[in-house]
Amino acid sequence: NTNPSEGGGRVIEFTVANLNTNAQNCTHVKDSHVLQCIPYHNNATNKFRIQLRPEWAPLGVERFEYLTTSNFWQDVRVFRIVPNFISQFGISSYPKIQKDWSLLGSIQDDPVITSNDRGTVSFATSGKNTRTTQVFINTADNWYLDDQGFAPIGEVLPAGEGYGGMEVVEEFYAYSGYEPDQSKIRKEGKAYLEEEFPFLSY
């Protein structure tokens, strides 16, 4: 869901399935491999919001908004979690969709004018001017990323009525010691993810 904000950027609300839990708190969704899990935190919300900041990174915000209005985030898994560093997502669970976005190409870099503080959101890159669809949420103050060209595009908002803040992000499910193969996500999509990594948050 998207809403305008007084600051000029949009507020994007994410609803997350499969928050961090154990198998006893998960049930299979009928006729699928999907597991629906109950979160640990007290208010039991599975929603959080990102405030986009076009004044920080206009090109990055424009791409994020385009991804959002195109419904790109549907079923996208949080495939990489490094504790006290980042939580990363942005590869479509539908190979055709990911291929279409890859063909669209990358966007130019924005200057870094604000730091990668805990709770900020930045695009992942593989070098200069390579931002496409992958983003990460900083789960620590990663200021050294500023000098590497990672320009924050927004930030996770504090918890409010009916939604959480970083406490939701901190409960994204992580497989200890390993993570999905990004090339297999691109090629096989949901079939691979649901078979091999059914607990991943999305």
Secondary structure in CASP SS format (residue, H / E / C, confidence):
PFRMAT SS
TARGET T0000
AUTHOR 0000-0000-0000
METHOD secondary structure of the structure
MODEL  1
N C 1.00
T E 1.00
N E 1.00
P E 1.00
S C 1.00
E C 1.00
G C 1.00
G C 1.00
G C 1.00
R E 1.00
V E 1.00
I E 1.00
E E 1.00
F E 1.00
T E 1.00
V C 1.00
A C 1.00
N C 1.00
L E 1.00
N C 1.00
T C 1.00
N C 1.00
A H 1.00
Q H 1.00
N H 1.00
C E 1.00
T E 1.00
H E 1.00
V C 1.00
K C 1.00
D C 1.00
S C 1.00
H C 1.00
V C 1.00
L E 1.00
Q E 1.00
C E 1.00
I C 1.00
P C 1.00
Y C 1.00
H C 1.00
N C 1.00
N C 1.00
A C 1.00
T C 1.00
N C 1.00
K E 1.00
F E 1.00
R E 1.00
I E 1.00
Q E 1.00
L E 1.00
R C 1.00
P C 1.00
E C 1.00
W C 1.00
A C 1.00
P H 1.00
L H 1.00
G H 1.00
V H 1.00
E H 1.00
R H 1.00
F H 1.00
E H 1.00
Y H 1.00
L H 1.00
T H 1.00
T H 1.00
S C 1.00
N C 1.00
F C 1.00
W C 1.00
Q C 1.00
D C 1.00
V C 1.00
R C 1.00
V E 1.00
F E 1.00
R E 1.00
I E 1.00
V E 1.00
P C 1.00
N C 1.00
F C 1.00
I E 1.00
S E 1.00
Q E 1.00
F E 1.00
G C 1.00
I C 1.00
S C 1.00
S C 1.00
Y C 1.00
P H 1.00
K H 1.00
I H 1.00
Q H 1.00
K H 1.00
D H 1.00
W H 1.00
S H 1.00
L H 1.00
L H 1.00
G C 1.00
S C 1.00
I E 1.00
Q C 1.00
D C 1.00
D C 1.00
P C 1.00
V C 1.00
I C 1.00
T C 1.00
S C 1.00
N C 1.00
D C 1.00
R C 1.00
G C 1.00
T E 1.00
V E 1.00
S E 1.00
F E 1.00
A C 1.00
T C 1.00
S C 1.00
G C 1.00
K C 1.00
N C 1.00
T C 1.00
R E 1.00
T C 1.00
T C 1.00
Q C 1.00
V E 1.00
F E 1.00
I E 1.00
N E 1.00
T C 1.00
A C 1.00
D C 1.00
N C 1.00
W H 1.00
Y H 1.00
L H 1.00
D H 1.00
D H 1.00
Q H 1.00
G C 1.00
F C 1.00
A C 1.00
P E 1.00
I E 1.00
G E 1.00
E E 1.00
V E 1.00
L C 1.00
P C 1.00
A C 1.00
G E 1.00
E C 1.00
G C 1.00
Y E 1.00
G E 1.00
G C 1.00
M H 1.00
E H 1.00
V H 1.00
V H 1.00
E C 1.00
E C 1.00
F E 1.00
Y C 1.00
A C 1.00
Y C 1.00
S C 1.00
G C 1.00
Y C 1.00
E C 1.00
P C 1.00
D C 1.00
Q H 1.00
S H 1.00
K H 1.00
I H 1.00
R H 1.00
K H 1.00
E H 1.00
G C 1.00
K H 1.00
A H 1.00
Y H 1.00
L H 1.00
E H 1.00
E H 1.00
E H 1.00
F C 1.00
P C 1.00
F C 1.00
L C 1.00
S C 1.00
Y C 1.00
END
